Amino acid sequence: MPPFAWLGGLLALLLAAGLMALSADGPVSLINMTGLSIVVLGTLGAVLVSYPWREVLRIVRLAVRVFRHPGNRNERDIQSLVYLARLWFSGDPRKVEAALGEVRNPFLRTGVELIIDNTPEQEVLDLMRWRMVRMKARERGEAQMFRTMALYAPAFGMVGTLVGLVNMLAVIDLGDLALVGEHMAVALLSTFYGILLANLVFKPVAVKLERRTEERLITMNMIMEGVSLLSRRQAPAFIEATLNSFVVQHQDELQDPPEPSRAATTPGTGLLAALKRRPGAGEAVAASATEDAEQRHG
């Protein structure tokens, strides 16, 4: 499980423990099985109406997938592609076929198999793009199911609130404050359960699944680029450098972070300092660039 998933679960448990500790009559006062049943069963029933039962049965598996550590798949796929490129560059397709048996990524394996079968590059890329689109649609549909549950849970919390208030009004003439308090607890805790489940369970799982899909799409784009380079028999070193550009992390793609050791930051040195020392230098550079552009177009 990723470390931040553990931290998020721990914070959720601390929140629940804090709410129970601050309750007036102890932890038991925040436990109401009637209100919880209305929210949980109502949400589950609405989801069963909205989605096929086979998709609903995958809810638990999808929730478990969120807390599973994906591992360093990008590095493993890059190493596999570079190794296959070396074998392919050596001109021995049989070695490539033997090495494909050890590749654990079916998307990568399919692309390389088509390449060594002399399938045209564009057809291979079209097939891989279709598989990406299908995967994206399926996984976003799974995340949308949790977002739908996040909408249903507060709604059924309000249903529990209305049921509790109606029952409370029905017994208020009896003068039994304990009975009135019991129905009031159903009314208030139903909304509490609905909001808590929506914002602490369903929405976080949906966001996590969506981010997982985006990361998988980046990996698949990287693999598709590697397969394209492989089909053109590019050098393994070039393939490795290209694929590493997909996984490198930059704080800013257009500007390096400031470093005190850079010469440009030293007063009186560098291009910026030279331009500042010469009044109108910036305008001269712009005018020169404009003249060059006019001459080229002329």
N, C-alpha and C positions, 0 to 999 in steps of 0.2 A: 504494500500500500504506500502511496506517496506520502512524504512527511506532512505536507500541509493538509492532506485528507485526515490524517490522525489528529492534527491540531484543530481542524474544524469540528470533528466529532467530539473532541474533548471540550471545546468551548460550548457546544450545544448541550453536553451533559452538565457542564457547570451552570449554564443558564437555567436548565430545568431544576437542578439542585437548589440554586439561589431562589427561584420562584417558590419552590416548596418550603424552603426555610423561612421565607418572609410571609407565608400565609398565616392567617390569624389562628386557626385551630390545628396547625400542624400540617404535615405533608398530605394527609388524607383528604383535606378539604379541596385540593385541586384535582382529585380523582373522581370522575363521575362517569360511570360506565354507560349510562343512558345517552348522555350527550356525545360521548366518544363513538358509541355504536351508530348514532344517527349520521355523524360525519363520515366515518369509515365505510359503513355499508352503503350509504347514499352515494358517496364518491365512486365506490367500486361498481355499483349498479349503473351509474351514468356512463362510466368508462366501458362497461360491457355492452351498453346500447350503442356507444359511439364507435367502437373498434371491434374487429373480429376477435373471437375468444382466443385464437392462437397467438395473436399479438399481445393480448392481455396476460397470457400465461408467461410471457417473457419479461414481465415487470421485475420480478425478483432477480433474474439473471442480469438484467440491465443495471439494476441498482448495485449489484455486486461488482459489475464491470467498472463502475466509477471508482471503486476503492482498490482496484488492481493496478499495481505498478506496471507501466508499459515496458520498462527497460529501455536500453539504448538501442532502439531498432535502427535508427538512421546510420549509426556507425557500422552496425553489422551489415546493413544492405549495401553501404558504400564499399566495404571490404569485399563483399561477395561480387559486386559488379566489377570492381577493379581486377579481382582474381580471374573472373570469367573473361574480361577483356584481354588480359595477358595471354590466356589460353587461346582465345579467338585470334589475337594478333599473331600468334605463332603459327597459325594456319593448320591446326589440327582439330577439326570439329568433334572428333570422337572424345577427346579429352574434355571438351566443353560439355558434351552430353553426360559423361560420367560425373563431372563436378556438379551438374544440375540436380543430381539425386540428393545432394547434401544441402541444397538451398531450401530454407524453411518458409520463404515468402512466395506464395502461389502467384501473386501479381508479377513479381520479378521473373519467376520461373517460366510463366507463360510467354512473356515478352521475348526472353532469350531463346526459348524453344522455337518461336516463330522466325526469329532472325537466322538461326542456324539452319532452318528449313528453307532459306532463301525466299521468304515471303517479302513482298515489297514493303519498304519502310512506311509509306503512308497508310497501307492497310493495317499494319501492326499498330501504329499510333491511333488509328480510328477505333480499333478494337479495345485498346487500353483506355481511351477516353470514354467509350461506352461503359466499360466496367466502372470507371470512376463516377460517372453520372448515376449509374444504378446504385452504387454504394452510398453516394451522397444522399440520394432520395430516400433510401431505406433507413439510414441512420438519423437523418433529420426527422423522418416520420416517428422514429422511436423517441427522440427528444421532445417532439411535439406532443406525444402522448402524456408525458409528465407535465408539460405546460398546461395541457387540458385539465389534468388532475388538480393542478394548482388553482385553476379557475373554479372547479367544482367544489373543492373542499370549503372555502369560505361561504359559498352559496348554501351548502347544506348546513354549515354552522349557523347561518341565519334561519334556516328551517327549524333547527333545534331550538333557537331562541324563540321563535314564534310558538312552537309547541309548548315550551316551558311557560311562556307568558299566558297562553290560553288556559293551561292547566292550573296555573296560579290563580287566575281570575275565577276559575270554577270553584276553588276551595277557599277563596278569601273570606267568604261569608261564614265559614265554620269557626273562624277565630283561632285556628291552630297555627301558631307561628312556625312551628317545626315543619309542618307540611308545606306552608307557603315558602319557607326557606329552601326546602328540597326542590320544589319546582323552579324557584328562582335560580338555583345552582345549575339546573339543566339549561336554563335559558342563557346564562352568562358563559358557562363553560363550553357550550357547543360552539359559540363564536370563537372562543379562545382556542379550542382544538383546531377549528378550521383554519384560522390565521396561522397558527403555529405549524401545522402540517404543510400548508402551502408555501410558507416562506423559509422554513427550516429543513424541509425534506424534498418536496416536489420540484420547486424552482431551482435549488442548488444542483439536484441531480440532472435536470434538463440542461442547465448551463454547462455542467461538466461534460455531458454527452456531446453537446454542440462543439465545445472546444476540442474534444477528442477527435471529432470528425474533421475539424479544420487541420489538426496536426496530421491526421492520416492522409488528407488530400495533399498536403505539402510533401509528405513522403512519397506518395504515388506520382506526383509531378516530377520529383527528383528521379524516381526510378524510370519514368517514361523518357526523361531527358537522357539518362544513361543508356537506355536501350537504343535511342535514336543515334547517339554517338557511337554506340557499338556497331550499329548497322552500317555506319559510314567508315568503320575501321579506323577510328581516331586512336591516337596513342593512349595507352593506359594512364600515363602521368597526366595527360590533358583531361581525361575522363575523371580522374580522381580530383583534380583541382576544380573542375566544373561542379561536381557533385558536392564538394565541401562548401561551395558558395551557397548552397541551399540551407545548410545547417549552421553556418557562422552567424553569430549574434552581434549586431551593431546597434549602439545606442542611437546613432543618427547616421543614415545612409549617405548624407551629403556633406557632413562636416565631422572631423575628428574631435574628440573631447579636448579641452584645453590642457596643455601640459607645460609646467614651468620650464622644462628643459628645452623646449622648442626655440629655435633661433628667432623665429618670427615674433615671439613674445618679448624679446629683448629690446629695450628702447633704442631707437636709432638704427635698427637693423631690419632686414627683410624688405619684401616688396611693398607691404602696406606702409611701413615707415618711410620708404623712399617716395611713395606717392604723396604722403602727407607733407614731406619737406618741400615738394615742388608744387606751388600753387597752380591750379588749372591742369595738373597732370592727368587727373581722372577724365576731364573733358577732352584732353588731347588724345588719350587712348581711345575714347569712344568715337571721336571724330575720325581717327585713323581707321578704326574698324569699319565705320560707315563708308569711308572712301574706298576701302578694299572691296566691300560688298558691292558698291556701285560699279567698280571696274569689272568685277566678275560678271555681273548681270549685263553690263554694257557690251 
